[in-house]
Amino acid sequence: MFGIVRTKVLAVLIGREGMGLFGAYTSVTTLIGGLAGMGVNTSGVRQIAEAAGSNNAKRVACTALVLRRTSLVLGLIGMSVLLLLCRPIAQLTFGNRAHAGAIACLSLTVLFMEVANGQTALIQGKRRIGDLAAISICGAALGTILSISIICAFRENGIVPFMIAVSGLGIATSWWFARRIKLEQVSISAPLVRSEVKALLGMGLAFMASGTMTNTVSYLTRVMVIRGMSLEAAGLYQAAWGLSGVYVGFVLAAMGADYYPKLAAVAGDDSEVYRLVNEQTEAALLMAIPGILVTIAFAPTVIHMLYSPQFAPAGSILRWQILGVLGRVMSWPVGLVLLAKGCVKTFLWTEVVSNIVYLGLIWIGMKMFGLSGLGMAFFGLYIFHIGLMLGVLNRTCGFRWTNANVQLGAGAVLATAAVFVVTSGVVSARWGMALACVVIVAVSLMCAKRLAKRSGYSGLGDAWREVRTHFVVRWVR
């Protein structure tokens, strides 16, 4: 909710061009931060989870200490790289060097982001889910208040200060909760440090490569839109991109905080891995389908409410991207299996192939359909990605979805396609919306009933209490 309020204020005060600028700055810092971070924040979760699973307090303390120091060093390296390359990055992104100073200032966000990620990895690895939720709530609330104040005072000139301030708050909130984890006081020898760093970087490089490919595609997409169209067009794309992940993002984040550490802990037991993956697939679909259907049906209204009327053209991009979001929900639990099992090379080549396909789809989509083609490319990516991951996992370890999940996925696809078609002008607007509402209500009731059954509750009231306890708290982000 805080994120929605912040986005609304930004859209009204800085407009489409300002949102395009914000998206470009974010893609730059995310790309450099991902490269500098070396995937240590994600591999750190795995290392901490393994150490905690061994019930060896000294090992946990050693891993946590090395993780924090490594994150600080990598953050300083990333900050230095962005400072040195601010001019060529500005030239490549915007076609001139007018924004070089702003990009140099944003190097601070890379440092702050890496330090905060190291602290958050410790909390997630220890599976302190309540603390992770509290960090999200506190960070979102304080960040919204601070960013609105800065943007109100400086408008477009306040974009860089607010980004720095929000990333700084990330350090403060993560430190506040990380300090509550009691760790032994340990002194680490140089060989032990090298061993821990090697373990972090060994798996971290796979995460970094994956994240870098994704961030590079995101950055290049914005460069193509800015250079080939305009900064305002980039603002429209940023609006659709941000909204496409709002609902499903909190669902996946809520489950992912606990899911990946669990998966890593049982990676050697195939039957347990398959059980967890199928459970998470079912839960993700049941939680996400209603929101996906509502967003497709009411995309223009959602854009108008959460941004402003001047962002109306983003509605066509959003509708296609939401189709891709359904694919993301279906493939997300499966995609982590290779990493949990340590199949780094297989994971990397699947990511390389997927991102090459995505970049090609983006280029074709933009040439043929303009901005709407970007949403179509996202949809096409996940059609390809689901098939690829299921094929790879079936061949390498015999994984497959349960029949129940196959049926649930097929039903989700049919319902989503029906809502998309009837609200695309095939029938009159009034009849299309009426039919969409019927499908949404029916599917939502089915999902609630199945959630109740899955959780062992007898009524929808009990199911709602389960949902509220585990997921609604994330919505405040």
C-alpha positions in Angstrom: 0.0 0.0 0.0 2.8 2.4 0.8 4.4 1.6 -2.5 1.2 2.4 -4.3 0.8 5.7 -2.5 4.4 6.6 -3.3 3.9 5.7 -7.0 0.7 7.7 -7.2 2.4 10.8 -5.9 5.4 10.4 -8.1 3.2 10.0 -11.2 1.2 13.1 -10.4 4.2 15.3 -9.5 6.8 14.3 -12.0 4.7 13.0 -14.9 5.6 10.5 -17.7 9.0 12.0 -18.4 10.0 12.0 -14.7 8.8 8.3 -14.4 10.9 7.5 -17.4 13.9 9.1 -15.8 13.3 7.3 -12.6 13.1 4.0 -14.4 16.3 4.6 -16.3 18.2 5.5 -13.1 16.8 2.5 -11.3 17.9 0.1 -14.2 21.4 1.6 -14.1 21.9 1.2 -10.3 20.3 -2.2 -10.3 22.6 -3.4 -13.1 25.8 -2.1 -11.5 24.6 -3.2 -8.0 23.9 -6.7 -9.3 27.3 -7.0 -10.9 29.1 -5.6 -7.8 27.1 -7.8 -5.4 28.4 -11.0 -7.1 25.2 -12.8 -6.0 26.5 -12.9 -2.4 23.2 -11.7 -0.9 21.4 -14.7 -2.4 24.1 -17.3 -1.9 24.4 -15.9 1.6 20.9 -17.0 2.4 21.8 -20.5 1.3 25.0 -20.6 3.4 23.3 -19.2 6.5 20.4 -21.7 6.1 22.8 -24.6 5.8 24.8 -23.4 8.8 21.7 -22.9 10.9 20.5 -26.4 9.8 23.6 -27.9 11.3 22.9 -26.3 14.7 26.5 -25.1 14.8 26.3 -21.6 16.4 30.0 -20.9 15.7 29.6 -21.8 12.0 26.6 -19.5 11.7 28.6 -16.7 13.4 31.5 -17.1 11.0 29.4 -17.2 7.9 27.4 -14.1 9.0 30.6 -12.2 9.8 32.2 -13.0 6.4 28.9 -12.3 4.6 28.6 -8.8 6.1 32.2 -7.8 5.4 32.1 -9.2 1.9 28.9 -7.2 1.2 30.6 -4.0 2.4 33.6 -4.5 0.3 31.6 -5.4 -2.8 29.4 -2.3 -2.2 32.4 -0.1 -2.1 33.7 -1.6 -5.4 30.3 -1.1 -7.0 30.1 2.5 -5.9 33.6 3.2 -7.3 32.8 1.6 -10.6 29.6 3.7 -11.1 31.5 6.8 -10.2 34.2 6.1 -12.8 31.8 5.1 -15.5 29.1 7.7 -14.9 29.9 9.7 -18.1 29.9 6.8 -20.6 26.8 5.2 -18.9 24.9 8.5 -19.3 26.0 8.8 -22.9 24.8 5.3 -23.7 21.5 5.6 -21.8 20.4 9.1 -22.8 22.5 9.9 -25.8 24.2 12.8 -23.9 26.2 13.3 -20.7 23.7 15.7 -19.0 22.8 13.1 -16.5 26.3 12.0 -15.6 26.3 14.0 -12.3 23.1 12.4 -11.2 24.4 8.9 -12.0 27.6 9.6 -10.0 25.5 10.6 -7.0 23.5 7.4 -7.3 26.6 5.4 -6.8 25.8 5.8 -3.1 22.7 3.7 -3.6 24.8 0.8 -4.8 26.8 0.8 -1.6 23.8 1.1 0.6 21.9 -1.6 -1.3 24.7 -4.1 -0.9 25.2 -3.5 2.8 21.5 -3.8 3.4 21.3 -7.0 1.3 24.0 -8.6 3.4 22.1 -7.9 6.6 18.8 -9.1 5.1 20.4 -12.3 3.9 21.3 -13.1 7.5 17.7 -12.6 8.6 16.3 -14.6 5.7 18.8 -17.4 6.2 17.7 -17.7 9.8 14.1 -17.8 8.6 13.0 -14.9 10.8 9.9 -14.3 8.6 8.3 -11.9 11.0 11.4 -9.7 11.0 11.5 -9.7 7.2 7.9 -8.5 7.1 8.7 -5.8 9.7 11.6 -4.6 7.6 9.4 -4.3 4.6 6.7 -2.5 6.5 9.0 0.0 8.3 11.1 0.6 5.2 8.1 1.1 3.0 6.4 3.5 5.5 9.5 5.6 6.2 10.6 5.6 2.6 7.2 6.7 1.4 7.1 9.6 3.8 10.6 10.7 3.0 10.3 10.3 -0.8 7.0 12.2 -0.9 8.5 15.0 1.1 11.5 15.3 -1.2 9.5 15.1 -4.4 7.0 17.6 -3.2 9.8 20.0 -2.5 12.0 19.5 -5.6 9.8 17.7 -8.1 11.9 16.1 -10.9 15.1 17.4 -9.3 14.3 15.4 -6.2 14.4 11.9 -7.9 18.1 11.3 -7.1 17.9 12.5 -3.5 14.9 10.4 -2.8 16.5 7.3 -4.3 19.6 7.8 -2.1 17.4 8.5 1.0 15.3 5.3 0.5 18.4 3.1 0.0 19.9 4.6 3.1 16.8 3.7 5.0 17.2 0.1 3.8 20.5 -0.1 5.8 18.9 1.4 8.9 15.9 -0.9 9.0 17.8 -4.1 8.1 20.5 -3.3 10.7 17.9 -2.7 13.4 16.5 -6.2 13.0 19.7 -8.0 12.1 21.2 -6.8 15.4 18.6 -8.8 17.3 20.1 -12.1 16.0 22.4 -13.3 18.8 25.7 -14.5 17.3 28.7 -15.8 19.0 31.8 -13.6 19.1 34.3 -15.3 16.9 37.7 -14.6 15.5 38.3 -15.9 12.0 41.6 -17.1 10.6 42.6 -16.1 7.1 42.1 -19.7 5.7 38.6 -19.8 7.1 37.8 -16.4 5.6 39.0 -17.6 2.2 37.0 -20.8 2.5 33.8 -18.9 3.4 34.3 -16.3 0.7 35.0 -19.0 -1.9 31.7 -20.7 -0.9 29.8 -17.4 -1.1 31.2 -16.5 -4.4 31.1 -20.0 -5.9 27.3 -20.1 -5.7 27.0 -16.3 -5.8 28.5 -16.1 -9.3 25.6 -18.2 -10.6 23.1 -15.8 -9.0 25.1 -12.8 -10.3 25.2 -14.1 -13.8 21.5 -14.8 -13.8 20.7 -11.4 -12.2 23.1 -9.6 -14.5 21.4 -11.0 -17.6 18.0 -10.0 -16.4 19.2 -6.6 -15.3 21.0 -6.1 -18.6 17.9 -6.9 -20.6 15.9 -4.5 -18.4 18.5 -1.8 -18.9 18.7 -2.3 -22.7 15.0 -2.3 -23.0 14.8 1.2 -21.4 17.7 2.4 -23.6 15.9 1.2 -26.7 12.7 3.0 -25.7 14.5 6.2 -24.7 16.7 6.4 -27.7 14.1 5.0 -30.2 11.0 6.7 -28.9 11.3 9.2 -26.0 11.7 9.6 -22.2 7.9 9.9 -22.0 7.5 6.5 -23.7 9.9 5.0 -21.2 7.7 6.5 -18.4 4.7 4.6 -19.8 6.7 1.4 -19.9 7.9 2.0 -16.3 4.3 2.5 -15.2 3.2 -0.8 -16.8 6.3 -2.7 -15.6 5.8 -1.5 -12.0 2.1 -2.4 -11.8 2.5 -5.8 -13.4 4.5 -7.0 -10.4 2.6 -5.3 -7.6 0.2 -8.0 -6.6 2.1 -11.1 -7.6 5.3 -9.6 -6.2 4.1 -9.6 -2.6 2.7 -13.1 -3.0 6.0 -14.5 -4.3 8.1 -12.4 -1.8 6.0 -13.6 1.1 6.5 -17.3 0.2 10.0 -16.9 -1.1 11.3 -15.7 2.2 10.7 -19.1 3.6 10.5 -21.3 0.5 14.1 -21.1 -0.8 15.8 -21.7 2.6 13.5 -24.8 3.0 14.4 -26.0 -0.5 18.1 -25.5 0.0 17.9 -27.5 3.3 16.3 -30.5 1.6 18.1 -30.3 -1.8 19.5 -33.8 -1.5 16.1 -35.4 -1.0 14.3 -35.5 -4.4 10.9 -36.6 -3.0 10.9 -33.7 -0.5 12.0 -31.2 -3.1 9.2 -32.2 -5.5 6.7 -32.0 -2.6 7.8 -28.5 -1.7 7.8 -27.3 -5.3 4.3 -28.6 -6.0 3.0 -27.2 -2.8 4.5 -23.8 -3.6 3.2 -23.9 -7.2 -0.3 -24.6 -5.9 -0.2 -21.9 -3.3 1.3 -19.3 -5.6 -1.4 -19.9 -8.3 -4.3 -19.9 -5.8 -3.1 -16.6 -4.3 -2.2 -14.9 -7.6 -5.0 -15.8 -10.0 -7.7 -13.5 -8.7 -5.4 -10.5 -8.7 -4.2 -11.3 -12.2 -7.7 -11.5 -13.5 -8.8 -8.3 -11.9 -5.7 -6.4 -13.3 -6.4 -7.6 -16.8 -10.1 -6.7 -16.7 -9.6 -3.3 -15.1 -6.2 -2.3 -16.5 -7.3 1.2 -17.7 -9.0 1.9 -14.3 -5.9 0.6 -12.4 -3.6 2.8 -14.4 -5.9 5.8 -13.9 -6.2 5.2 -10.1 -2.6 4.4 -9.3 -0.9 6.8 -11.7 -2.9 9.6 -13.5 -4.9 10.0 -16.8 -1.8 10.9 -18.7 -0.5 7.3 -18.2 -3.6 5.8 -19.9 -1.6 4.4 -23.0 0.3 2.1 -20.5 -2.9 0.0 -20.1 -2.3 -2.0 -23.3 1.3 -2.8 -22.2 0.0 -3.8 -18.7 -2.6 -6.3 -20.0 0.0 -8.2 -22.0 2.5 -8.2 -19.2 -0.1 -9.6 -16.8 -0.4 -12.6 -19.1 3.3 -13.0 -18.7 2.9 -12.7 -14.9 0.8 -15.8 -14.8 3.7 -17.7 -16.5 6.0 -16.2 -13.9 3.9 -17.5 -11.1 3.8 -21.0 -12.6 7.6 -21.1 -13.3 8.9 -19.4 -10.2 8.8 -22.4 -7.7 10.3 -24.6 -10.4 13.1 -22.2 -11.3 14.8 -22.4 -7.9 15.2 -26.2 -8.0 18.4 -26.1 -10.0 20.0 -23.6 -7.7 19.0 -25.5 -4.6 20.5 -28.6 -6.0 23.7 -26.8 -7.0 23.3 -27.4 -10.7 25.0 -24.1 -11.5 26.0 -24.8 -15.1 22.5 -26.0 -16.1 20.9 -23.0 -14.4 23.2 -20.6 -16.2 22.6 -21.9 -19.7 18.9 -21.9 -19.2 19.1 -18.2 -18.1 21.3 -17.4 -21.1 18.9 -19.0 -23.5 15.8 -17.4 -21.9 17.3 -13.9 -21.9 18.5 -14.1 -25.5 15.0 -15.2 -26.5 13.5 -12.3 -24.5 15.8 -9.7 -26.0 14.9 -10.9 -29.4 11.2 -10.8 -28.6 11.6 -7.2 -27.3 13.2 -6.0 -30.5 10.7 -7.7 -32.7 7.8 -6.5 -30.5 8.9 -2.9 -30.5 9.4 -2.9 -34.3 6.0 -4.5 -35.1 3.7 -3.2 -32.3 5.5 -0.3 -30.5 5.2 -0.1 -26.8 2.5 -2.9 -26.6 5.1 -5.2 -28.1 7.1 -4.9 -24.9 4.3 -6.5 -23.0 3.8 -9.1 -25.7 7.5 -10.0 -25.4 7.2 -10.5 -21.6 4.3 -12.9 -22.3 6.2 -14.8 -24.9 9.2 -15.1 -22.6 7.3 -17.0 -20.0 5.6 -19.3 -22.5 9.1 -20.3 -23.5 10.5 -20.3 -20.0 7.9 -22.7 -18.5 8.5 -25.2 -21.3 12.3 -24.9 -21.0 12.4 -25.4 -17.2 9.9 -28.3 -17.1 11.8 -30.0 -19.9 15.2 -29.5 -18.2 14.1 -30.6 -14.8 12.2 -33.7 -16.1 15.3 -34.8 -18.0 17.8 -34.1 -15.2 15.9 -35.3 -12.2 12.5 -36.6 -13.3 10.5 -33.7 -11.9 6.9 -33.1 -13.1 3.9 -31.2 -11.8 1.2 -33.3 -10.0 -2.0 -33.9 -11.9 -3.7 -31.5 -9.5 -1.3 -28.7 -10.4 -1.6 -29.4 -14.2 -5.4 -29.1 -13.9 -5.1 -25.9 -11.8 -2.6 -24.4 -14.2 -4.8 -25.3 -17.2 -7.8 -23.7 -15.5 -5.8 -20.6 -14.7 -4.7 -20.2 -18.3 -8.3 -20.7 -19.6 -9.8 -18.2 -17.1 -7.1 -15.6 -17.9 -7.5 -16.0 -21.6 -11.3 -15.7 -21.3 -11.0 -12.4 -19.3 -8.4 -11.0 -21.7 -10.5 -11.8 -24.8 -13.8 -10.5 -23.6 -12.3 -7.2 -22.4 -10.4 -6.7 -25.7 -13.3 -5.4 -27.7 -14.5 -8.7 -29.1 -17.9 -8.0 -27.5 -19.4 -4.7 -26.3 -17.6 -3.0 -23.3 -20.6 -3.6 -21.1 -21.0 -7.3 -21.9 -17.3 -7.8 -21.8 -17.0 -6.4 -18.3 -20.0 -8.3 -17.1 -18.6 -11.6 -18.4 -15.2 -10.8 -16.9 -16.7 -10.1 -13.5 -18.6 -13.5 -13.6 -15.3 -15.3 -14.3 -13.4 -13.3 -11.6 -16.0 -14.1 -8.9 -16.3 -17.8 -9.8 -12.5 -18.3 -10.0 -11.9 -16.3 -6.7 -14.5 -18.4 -4.9 -12.9 -21.6 -6.2 -9.4 -20.4 -5.1 -10.7 -19.5 -1.7 -12.4 -22.9 -1.3 -9.2 -24.7 -2.4 -7.1 -22.7 -0.1 -9.4 -23.6 2.8 -9.2 -27.3 1.9 -5.4 -27.1 1.4 -4.9 -25.5 4.8 -7.2 -27.9 6.6 -9.9 -25.3 7.4 -13.6 -25.9 7.2 -14.8 -22.5 6.1 -13.8 -19.4 4.0 -13.5 -17.4 7.2 -10.7 -19.7 8.4 -9.0 -19.5 5.0 -9.1 -15.7 5.1 -7.5 -15.7 8.5 -4.7 -17.9 7.1 -4.2 -15.6 4.1 -4.2 -12.5 6.3 -1.7 -14.0 8.7 0.8 -15.0 6.1 0.4 -12.7 3.2 -1.7 -9.6 3.7 1.0 -8.0 5.9 3.2 -7.9 2.7 0.6 -5.7 0.9 1.7 -2.7 2.9 4.8 -2.6 0.7 
